[in-house]
Amino acid sequence: SYCCWHQEEAFVRAAENRNEEWEGLRSSSTHGISFRIQISVKEVLDTDVLLKLLFHLPVNYPSTVPDISVNSDQLTRAQCMDVREKLLEQAKKHLSEPMVHDLILWVQQHLKDVVKQSAAVGKEKTTLSKGTEDGIWMLLLHLDHMRAKAKYVKTVEKWASNLRLTGRLMFMGKIILILLQGDRSSIKEYLILQKSSKVDVDSSGKKCKEKMMRVLCETELQSQHKRFQMFEVKEYSASEELQKEFETAGLAALFTEFIPPLFK
């Protein structure tokens, strides 16, 4: 609720006095509130770690846990995912009360332990599974353009079908996004196909490979993310429509982090 947000806002603004950086990203009565806060945690792995946390507080917060995204140049992607998982576990203990303040204090106190545990579990997983990867993964790609659109779309649909990937190929104005969900091995195979196949044509009409694709995000699907049941091609006339697609799938934080910069 907005009342709870004002309590959170007071804490977040106080961050400025503790040499922490915060940035309000989005606030509305229909979609909730998103903000990013950057904190420094001392003496993790013999160095200081700069942690970037993105919080999306849904409209029914704090009855629902916030969506949280964790990034750090000093930690691996797996470590960031472990930190995020632990924060969501903590969040569930604070349901129905404002919790951002407590979550940030918790991560400052426990980051060292989480990272150590993450490293130990990582070694154990490698020994046990010899590289097999379970779970459903998600991939978000940004394409610069499609010259031979009809052919390109058919190719993407065929790859998704063959690899049993679900998701969306999304067009909004000049923005082209591919959001995929499926087995990690299939996601990796899709990426290889996308980079190595002649999917489009150049300015002179010759077949060419995709050289201007960017991977915006590749991560394991979390419990609050919804599974797409099929692969669909969709066109959106406004950014609000595109945002709603992400929010319906429980991907509000993903939208806030990666999509607005593409509108600039």
N, C-alpha and C positions, 0 to 999 in steps of 0.2 A: 504494500500500500504506500501512498505518497507520504503518509506520516512516518513510516519506517524509513523511507528514502531520506527524509530530512535529517533523521538521526545518523544515517550512514554518511550523508553529505557533510555533516559537521566533522565526522571523523576523517573523511577523505581530505577535506580542506585543511584540517590540522596537520595533514601529512607534509604540507609545505614547510611547516615549522620544524619538521624532523628531517629536513633535507631529502625528502622523498618527492618524486614527481607524480602528478596525477593529471589526467586529461578527461574531461567529460565528453563523451562521444555522441550520445543520443538520449533524448528524454521525451516520452510521450505517454499519455494516459491509456493508449491502446496497446503499445508495444513494450512499455516498461522503460527501464533505464540502463544505459551501457556506459561504462567508464574504464579507463586504463590507469593502473597505478604501478609505479616502478620503485622497487625497494632494493636496498643493498643489504645482503646478509654476510656477516664477517666470518672469516676462517672456515670456509667449507672447502674440503679438498686442498687445504693449504693456500687458499686464495679467497678474496672477497667475490661473492657471486651477485651479479645484478639480475634481479628477477623481474620480469614484466608480466603483470597479471591483468587479464581482461575479465571484467565482471559484467554479466548481463542479468539484471534483476527483473524477472517477469512481473506482470501486473499483479499477480496473486502472491508475490513475495511479501513476507517470509514464510507463507504457508507452503511454498515450493522452494526448493534449493535454487540458488543462482546457477547459471551456466558459467563455467570458468575456463579460461584458456591460459596456459602457462608457457612462457618462452624465456630462454636465456642463452646468451652466446657462450657461457661457460659450462653449460650442461648439455648432455646429448638429448636427442629427441625422446629416447626411452625414459631418461631421468625426468624430463619435463612431464611426460605422461604419468609417471609414478607420483610426482608431486601433485599433479592435478587430481589423480584418483584419491590420494590421501585427503586433499582439501575437500573433495565432495563427500568423503566419509565423515569428516568433521562437520560439514554443513548439515548433514542429516541429524546430527546430535543437537543442533541449534534451531530446528524447525519451529516456526511460529514466533521467533524473536530475531531482531536485527543481528546479523552475524558477520558482516564483512570485517569489522574491527577485530573480532575474535579470530577469524580465519587468518588475517595478516599477522597478528601476534603469534598464532600457532606456527605458521610457516617460518617465521623468524627464529623461533625457538627450536623447531624440529627438523629444519631443512637438512642439517648435517646427518642426522640419523636416517632420514628418508633416502638420501643420496648413497650412503654407505650400504643400506639394505638393498637398494636398487642394483648396486654393483654386484653384491653377493648373489642376488636372485638371478641376475643376468648371466653370471658364470655358471650357476646351477642349471639354468634353462639350456644353455649352450651344450653342457655336458649331457643332459638328459635327452634333448630333442635332436641334437646334431643339425640344428638349423631349420627344423620344420616350424612353420608359423601358423597358429590357430587363430580363430576369431575372424570377424568381418572387418574389412578395411574400407576406407573412404578416400577418394581422390578428387581434388578440385583443380581443374585446368582452365587457363585463360588463353584464348586464341586471338591473334591480332586481326585476322580477316579470313574470309572464305571467298575465293574468286569463282570456283566451280561449286557453288553451294549445294545443288541437288545431288551431285555425285559424292561430295564430301559427306553430306548428311547420311546418305545410303551406306557409305563405307563405315561410318561410326556406328550406325544401327547394327550392321552385320557383325562388326567386332564385338559389340556389347552382347549380342545374342549368342555368338559362338563361345564367348568366355563366361556366359551366364552372369553378366554384370547388369545391375539395375541402376536407375538414376534418371538424370535429365541432361538433354542438350538444350541450352537456354540462349535465346536471342533477345536482347533488349537494346534497340537502337544499334549502335556499332559494337556493343559489348557481346562477346560470345563466350559462354562458359560451358564446360562439361563437368558434371558431378556424377561420380560413379561409386557404387558400393558392391563389394563382393570379396571373394577369397584374396588373400595377399598375393598369391602366385598369379592369379588372373589379372589383378591390378598391375602387377609388374610387367606381365606379358602385354597388356594393353599399351602401356607406356612405350615399350619397345616398338610395337606396331606403329603407334602414332608418330614416333620419331624417325622410323626407318623406311616407311612406305611412302610412295608418291601419291599423296591424297588430294593434292590441289594442282592448280596450274599457275605459272608465273605470268608476268605482265605481257609476255609474247605468246601465251597460250600453250607453252610447253608444260608437260607434267613435272611436278616438283614435290620435294619432301617438305614437311612442316618444320620450318626453322624458327618461327616466332611464337612458339608455344611456351607458356610459363606454368610451372607447377606451383600453385598457390598454397596447397595444403595436401599432405598425405599422412593419414593418421588412422588409428584403430577406432572403430565405431564404439561409442560409449552408450551406457544404458538409457540416457535421456534422448539419444538420437533415434529417430524413427527409420525403419527400413523402407525403402522404396520397393513396391511390389513388381514394378516393370520398368523398362527403359522408355522414356517418352521425349519427343522433340516438342518444345514449347516456345511460343513467342510472347513477349510481355510489352505492353505499351507504356508502362511507367515503372519507375524504380520501386514504388510502393508494392506493386504486384510481385516483382521479383523478390523483394524482402519478405513478403507474406509466404512465398513458396519455401524460403529457407526457414522461417519461423514455424510453419506448420510441421516441418520435418525435425523440429527441435534444434535447428542450426543457427539460431539468432546470433550467437557469438561469432560464428564463422563468417556470417554476412558482415557484421560490424567490423571485423578485423581486416577482411580482404576486399570487400566489394566497393565501399564508398570511394577509395582512391582511384578506382577505374573510371569513375564519372568525371574526374577532373580533366 
